[in-house]
């Protein structure tokens, strides 16, 4: 594994992205970040960017496959030590909103958040987020924010149900491909904007923004719970991160992997 460390001169931020670690190949950037945290205390906002992940991970044990050198595969180390552990889903909201806004900036089109943390363009998946928190007592001591975003990849494993990429949606005007490092620098600005809102405990702001950005918000669609299919309408997310679906006269709440979208 070849390692290069530099400071991205174009990162217009206070701290996120000011320390950038670039890797040619790694099992996963989240695993690399966790190893860093076990050995030292990297700078707040340290970004780890890999050209290739050989064992990329998604939410709840899923894998994340990405063509080497084509996509954004990053992890960010943060220390949200003022955030209570029971409010950790607000960190998820902040990161998801940042990635959504960043994608909209690139595409000049609307992007949605598929609960809890997938990024969707229409009915296709652009990327996903994996957040791993370390908790001591009632506080979060450190967080590893993993982001995988399809950028220049145009061919995908046929077993994947609905992938897409930035370049498939909108090709850059001045180049055949997007510059991944420059996109990461831009993404850092959006992450910092929402993370500072979180640090100032603007929970209502994050909750409202996340709710209205939800994929299929207040639309009647079919969902699957176990072996049964039901119709319902997404009405928001609880403070515990559970998805709230109104079905008939009932309000149903689901944790991760307890309900499936039918797309």
C-alpha positions in Angstrom: 0.0 0.0 0.0 1.5 3.3 -1.1 0.7 6.3 1.2 0.8 9.9 0.3 -0.1 12.8 2.6 -0.8 16.3 1.4 -2.9 19.4 2.2 -5.4 20.1 -0.6 -4.9 23.7 -1.4 -8.4 24.2 -2.8 -10.3 22.9 0.2 -12.1 26.0 1.3 -12.7 24.8 4.9 -11.7 25.5 8.5 -10.6 21.9 9.3 -12.4 19.2 7.3 -10.0 18.1 4.5 -7.1 20.2 5.7 -5.2 16.9 6.4 -5.7 14.5 3.5 -4.3 11.0 3.4 -4.3 9.5 -0.1 -4.0 5.7 -0.4 -3.5 3.7 -3.6 -5.2 0.6 -2.2 -6.7 -0.3 1.2 -9.1 -2.9 2.5 -11.5 -0.1 3.5 -11.0 3.5 4.4 -13.1 3.1 7.5 -10.8 0.3 8.7 -7.8 2.4 8.0 -9.3 5.3 10.0 -10.1 3.0 12.8 -6.5 1.8 12.9 -5.2 5.4 12.9 -7.5 6.1 15.9 -6.1 3.1 17.7 -2.6 4.3 17.3 -2.9 8.1 17.7 -5.3 11.0 17.6 -5.4 12.2 14.0 -6.4 15.8 13.3 -10.1 16.6 13.6 -11.4 16.5 10.0 -8.7 14.2 8.6 -9.8 12.8 5.3 -8.7 9.4 4.0 -9.1 9.0 0.2 -8.4 5.6 -1.5 -8.1 5.0 -5.2 -9.1 1.4 -4.5 -10.9 -0.4 -1.7 -10.6 -4.2 -1.8 -13.1 -4.8 1.0 -15.3 -1.7 1.0 -18.1 -1.9 3.5 -21.6 -0.5 3.6 -24.4 -0.3 6.1 -25.2 -3.4 8.3 -22.4 -5.6 6.9 -23.2 -4.9 3.2 -20.2 -4.6 0.8 -19.4 -1.6 -1.3 -17.9 -2.4 -4.7 -16.3 0.4 -6.7 -14.1 0.4 -9.8 -10.5 1.5 -8.8 -9.7 5.2 -9.4 -13.2 6.1 -10.7 -15.1 7.0 -7.6 -15.1 8.8 -4.2 -14.2 6.3 -1.5 -13.4 8.4 1.6 -13.5 8.4 5.4 -13.5 11.4 7.6 -12.4 11.4 11.2 -14.4 13.7 13.5 -14.6 14.2 17.3 -18.3 15.2 18.0 -17.6 14.9 21.8 -20.4 17.4 22.6 -23.0 15.2 21.0 -25.0 12.8 23.3 -25.0 9.2 22.2 -28.8 9.2 22.1 -28.6 12.0 19.5 -26.2 10.2 17.1 -28.7 10.0 14.3 -28.4 13.8 13.9 -24.8 13.2 12.8 -26.2 10.8 10.1 -28.7 13.6 9.1 -25.9 16.2 8.8 -23.6 13.9 6.7 -26.5 12.8 4.4 -27.6 16.4 3.8 -24.0 17.4 3.0 -23.6 14.6 0.4 -27.1 15.3 -1.0 -26.3 19.1 -1.4 -22.9 18.3 -2.9 -24.4 16.0 -5.5 -27.0 18.6 -6.4 -24.2 21.1 -6.8 -22.5 18.8 -9.3 -25.6 17.7 -11.2 -27.7 20.8 -11.0 -30.6 18.5 -10.3 -32.6 17.2 -7.3 -31.1 14.3 -5.3 -32.8 12.5 -2.4 -31.8 10.6 0.7 -33.1 7.0 0.9 -33.4 6.3 4.6 -31.2 5.9 6.4 -28.2 7.0 4.4 -28.2 6.1 0.7 -28.0 8.9 -1.9 -30.6 8.5 -4.7 -31.1 10.2 -8.1 -34.6 9.3 -9.1 -34.8 5.6 -8.5 -31.1 4.9 -8.8 -28.4 4.7 -6.1 -25.5 7.2 -6.4 -23.8 6.4 -3.2 -24.0 5.5 0.5 -22.7 6.4 3.9 -21.4 4.3 6.8 -20.9 6.0 10.1 -19.1 4.3 13.0 -19.1 6.0 16.4 -17.1 5.3 19.4 -19.0 6.0 22.6 -17.8 6.6 26.2 -20.5 7.0 28.8 -23.2 9.1 27.3 -21.0 10.9 24.7 -19.6 10.2 21.3 -15.8 10.4 21.5 -15.0 9.9 17.8 -16.7 9.2 14.5 -15.5 7.7 11.3 -17.6 8.9 8.4 -17.4 6.6 5.4 -18.7 7.9 2.1 -18.9 5.9 -1.2 -20.0 7.9 -4.2 -20.1 6.7 -7.8 -18.4 9.3 -9.9 -16.8 8.2 -13.2 -17.8 4.5 -13.2 -20.1 3.6 -16.1 -20.2 -0.2 -15.9 -21.5 -2.0 -12.8 -21.8 -5.5 -11.5 -25.1 -6.8 -13.0 -26.1 -8.2 -9.6 -26.4 -4.6 -8.3 -30.1 -3.6 -8.6 -30.1 0.1 -9.4 -26.7 1.8 -9.5 -25.8 5.0 -11.3 -23.0 7.6 -11.2 -22.4 11.3 -11.6 -21.0 10.9 -15.1 -23.9 8.8 -16.3 -26.3 11.5 -15.2 -24.3 14.6 -16.2 -20.9 14.6 -18.0 -18.5 17.4 -17.0 -18.3 20.2 -19.5 -14.6 20.7 -19.6 -13.2 17.2 -19.2 -13.9 13.6 -20.2 -14.0 12.6 -16.5 -14.6 14.3 -13.2 -11.5 15.1 -11.1 -12.1 13.0 -8.0 -9.7 14.9 -5.7 -11.3 18.2 -6.6 -14.7 16.8 -6.0 -13.6 15.6 -2.5 -12.3 19.1 -1.7 -15.7 20.5 -2.7 -17.5 17.8 -0.7 -15.4 18.7 2.4 -17.0 22.2 2.3 -20.5 20.8 2.4 -19.6 18.4 5.2 -18.2 21.2 7.3 -21.2 23.4 6.8 -23.6 20.8 8.1 -21.2 19.5 10.8 -20.9 23.0 12.2 -24.7 23.2 12.4 -24.6 19.9 14.4 -21.9 21.3 16.7 -24.2 24.3 17.4 -27.0 21.8 18.2 -29.3 23.0 15.5 -31.2 19.8 15.7 -34.5 21.1 14.3 -32.8 22.5 11.3 -31.2 19.2 10.5 -34.4 17.2 11.2 -36.5 19.4 8.9 -33.9 19.4 6.1 -33.4 15.6 6.3 -37.2 14.9 6.5 -38.1 16.8 3.3 -35.1 15.4 1.5 -36.2 11.8 2.1 -36.7 9.6 -0.9 -40.5 9.1 -1.4 -41.4 11.4 1.4 -45.2 11.7 1.8 -45.8 9.5 -1.2 -47.8 6.3 -1.1 -45.6 3.3 -2.1 -45.3 -0.4 -1.4 -42.9 -1.6 1.3 -41.9 -5.1 2.4 -41.7 -6.3 6.0 -40.5 -9.9 6.3 -42.7 -11.8 3.8 -45.5 -9.3 3.7 -46.0 -6.3 1.4 -47.9 -3.3 2.6 -48.7 0.2 1.3 -47.7 3.2 3.3 -46.4 6.8 3.3 -43.1 7.9 4.8 -43.8 10.7 7.3 -40.4 11.3 8.8 -37.8 9.8 11.1 -37.8 9.5 14.9 -35.0 10.9 17.1 -33.8 7.3 17.4 -33.4 7.1 13.7 -36.4 4.8 13.1 -38.3 5.4 9.9 -42.0 6.4 10.4 -44.4 5.0 7.9 -48.2 5.7 8.1 -50.1 2.7 6.8 -53.9 3.0 7.0 -54.7 4.2 10.4 -51.4 2.9 11.9 -48.1 4.6 12.5 -45.3 2.1 12.0 -41.7 2.5 13.1 -38.8 0.6 11.6 -35.2 0.2 12.5 -32.4 -0.6 10.0 -33.1 -3.6 7.9 -36.6 -4.0 9.4 -38.4 -2.7 6.2 -37.5 -2.8 2.5 -38.4 -0.4 -0.2 -40.0 -1.9 -3.3 -38.5 0.0 -6.2 
